[in-house]
Amino acid sequence: MAYLEREIKKLVGKAIHQYHLIEDGDRILVAVSGGKDSLVMLKLLNERRARVPIDYGLTVITVDLGYEGSNFEVLEGYMRDLGYDYLLKKTQIGPLAHSPLNRENPCFLCARLRRKVIFETAKELGCNKVALGHNRDDIIETFLLNVFCRGEISTMVPHQVLFGGKLSIIRPLSLIEGDKIRVYANPHDFPDVQDGCPTRGSTRRREIKFLLEELDKMDRGIKRSIFRALGNVKSEYLLVNGHGAPH
């Protein structure tokens, strides 16, 4: 476990430096869903403040989507006990996304409205960055999801600048495999949080995740190769900017 902890902290530091995620004076709104990824991210960002020569602030936000069976009170108590500056935003986004009024994919609308709440809160609090707990597998899955379902080559990026530079999304776990984060999280006393989402585990993203798991069984280097390809784009061999057109 000590080796894994060193590796994860090293990869977080590498992502922060490589993608310029955190700078002196940043005020960061950390989005914590209650899942292991976001809780690990918060823990690492908080502990890191004591070791680095820059100063940055952390405020934590959880968006309660309004599903029955959720238990965010457990998470709220955990945050208060550890002394985090914490906000629990209660909404009815989930029931709206799954209602007959929504003609879009429930997950798409839910994610869009949740992101809106987070961005508006960041603006109200004067935060210039929002930290999200997506890991390397999430980036790969998003790439494949966009290729298979949207017909485009795109994915999440570790550092995304929005609104003319007024706000940035940062993903400090971008270089870390999901399995390693879960192993690292196991011995820590994180709360068991349920959000009550009725479609969790039956989404198209879950199908992509299962496909990657099967590919990974065939070759442990496949996910690493896909991730490396996302930073090794040869645009002259893509059907863009006139490339590939007959003369």
Secondary structure, DSSP 8 states (H G I E B T S, - for coil): -HHHHHHHHHHHHHHHHHTT---TT-EEEEE--SSHHHHHHHHHHHHHTTTSSS--EEEEEEEE---TT--HHHHHHHHHHTT--EEEEE--HHHHHTSTT--S-HHHHHHHHHHHHHHHHHHHHT-SEEE----HHHHHHHHHHIIIIIS------SEEEEGGGTEEEE-TTTTS-HHHHHHHHTTS---------TTTTSSHHHHHHHHHHHHHHH-TTHHHHHHHHTT---GGGSS-TTTT---
